[in-house]
Amino acid sequence: MATRRTTLAADPDDLAVLEAEARRRGLSLAALLRETVAATASELRASTKPHFGVARSDFGAARAAATNEHEPLTKRHLT
């Protein structure tokens, strides 16, 4: 996996907290930042995956849409 170098602008107090955490864990600040970026990117990837569902009915979606596309689907449509 290729690594891209970049410049980071951050609040000095925030960096001090991260530097202390990196020291506590025996890591460099760069390694801790790589972990943090990877974890955040993973969360974003998971949250942006398409979400869809599958449903079944005896009525059929095409027929429901053909009756009145602006009317909500109700029990009346299912009979």
trRosetta pair geometry for C-beta under 8 A, 3 or more apart (Angstrom, degrees):
i j d omega theta_ij theta_ji phi_ij phi_ji
3 34 7.6 -32 -135 -118 120 128
8 33 7.0 -100 -51 -151 164 151
10 14 5.2 -106 165 81 110 122
10 15 5.1 127 96 -55 120 99
11 14 4.2 84 67 5 96 108
11 15 6.9 -171 88 -8 49 84
12 15 5.6 -55 -145 39 34 111
12 16 6.3 40 154 -26 66 103
13 16 5.6 -49 -148 30 32 115
13 17 6.8 35 152 -19 62 100
14 17 5.8 -52 -156 32 34 111
14 18 6.6 27 150 -12 66 107
15 18 5.6 -57 -147 42 36 110
15 19 6.0 40 153 -23 69 105
15 29 7.6 27 -166 -152 88 138
16 19 5.6 -50 -142 35 30 113
16 20 6.4 32 156 -19 62 105
17 20 5.9 -56 -152 36 29 111
17 21 6.5 27 151 -17 64 107
18 21 5.6 -53 -146 37 34 112
18 22 6.2 38 153 -22 66 104
18 29 6.3 81 125 -142 102 93
18 32 5.9 163 -179 115 94 137
18 33 7.0 54 173 -70 142 83
18 36 7.8 -48 -131 -33 124 154
19 22 5.6 -52 -147 35 32 113
19 23 6.5 33 153 -18 64 103
19 29 5.3 -24 -102 -90 72 117
20 23 5.7 -52 -149 36 32 111
20 24 6.3 36 151 -22 64 106
21 24 5.5 -52 -146 35 32 115
21 25 6.3 16 158 -5 65 110
21 32 6.2 127 99 -145 102 150
22 25 6.1 -67 -146 47 28 100
22 27 4.6 -97 -157 81 78 88
22 28 6.2 -24 179 136 131 15
22 29 4.8 -127 -11 -85 171 51
22 31 7.0 127 -140 63 110 90
22 32 4.1 -107 -89 -23 99 142
23 26 7.6 33 -176 -74 30 29
23 27 8.0 -96 -53 52 19 58
25 32 7.0 124 56 -89 135 110
27 31 4.2 -124 -174 81 109 125
27 32 5.0 129 105 -51 134 87
27 35 7.9 -26 -171 -6 166 133
28 31 4.7 99 54 2 80 100
28 32 7.2 -147 93 -2 44 85
29 32 5.7 -56 -150 39 35 111
29 33 6.2 34 153 -19 68 107
30 33 5.7 -56 -146 39 30 110
30 34 6.4 36 153 -23 64 103
31 34 5.6 -49 -149 32 32 114
31 35 6.6 34 152 -18 63 103
32 35 5.7 -53 -152 35 33 112
32 36 6.3 32 151 -19 65 107
33 36 5.5 -53 -144 38 34 113
33 37 6.2 34 156 -19 67 105
34 37 5.9 -55 -145 38 28 109
34 38 6.2 27 156 -18 64 109
35 38 5.8 -59 -147 38 28 110
35 39 6.2 26 157 -18 65 108
36 39 5.9 -54 -145 36 28 109
36 40 6.3 25 157 -15 64 109
37 40 5.9 -58 -146 40 29 109
37 41 6.1 29 156 -19 65 110
38 41 5.8 -56 -144 38 28 111
38 42 6.3 32 155 -22 63 107
39 42 5.7 -54 -149 34 29 113
39 43 6.6 30 153 -18 63 104
40 43 5.8 -54 -151 35 33 111
40 44 6.4 31 152 -17 65 106
41 44 5.6 -55 -148 38 33 112
41 45 6.3 36 153 -22 66 104
42 45 5.7 -51 -147 33 31 112
42 46 6.5 28 155 -16 63 106
43 46 5.9 -58 -150 38 30 110
43 47 6.2 20 157 -14 66 112
44 47 5.9 -61 -142 41 30 105
44 48 6.1 12 164 -8 66 115
45 48 6.4 -71 -144 43 24 99
45 49 7.1 45 155 -48 61 90
46 49 6.2 -33 -159 -7 33 113
57 60 6.7 -135 82 -37 92 27
57 61 7.6 116 40 -52 113 65
57 64 7.9 48 74 -39 146 134
57 78 6.1 -98 -172 -121 124 99
58 78 6.7 85 55 -167 93 80
59 63 5.8 -129 164 75 78 124
59 64 5.8 72 128 -56 122 101
59 77 5.5 73 -161 141 163 82
59 78 4.9 -103 -38 -118 130 50
59 79 8.0 -5 -83 5 112 22
60 63 4.5 75 79 13 104 106
60 64 6.7 -175 94 -10 53 88
61 64 5.6 -57 -146 39 34 113
61 65 6.1 31 157 -18 68 107
62 65 5.9 -57 -148 38 29 109
62 66 6.3 29 154 -22 64 109
63 66 5.6 -55 -145 35 32 113
63 67 6.8 39 156 -30 64 98
63 77 7.8 154 113 -174 96 97
64 67 6.2 -49 -156 18 31 111
64 73 5.4 8 -164 -108 136 110
64 77 5.2 60 -116 177 93 140
65 69 5.4 27 -163 -99 71 85
67 71 6.9 -67 108 53 101 129
67 77 6.6 -152 29 -118 158 105
68 71 3.9 49 95 5 120 116
71 74 7.9 -66 152 -3 100 103
73 77 5.3 -83 -152 45 72 152
73 78 7.9 76 173 -46 95 91
74 77 5.7 114 56 2 57 95
74 78 7.7 -119 111 -2 42 94
75 78 5.4 -61 -154 36 45 113
75 79 6.8 38 155 -23 73 104
76 79 6.5 -63 -157 27 31 106
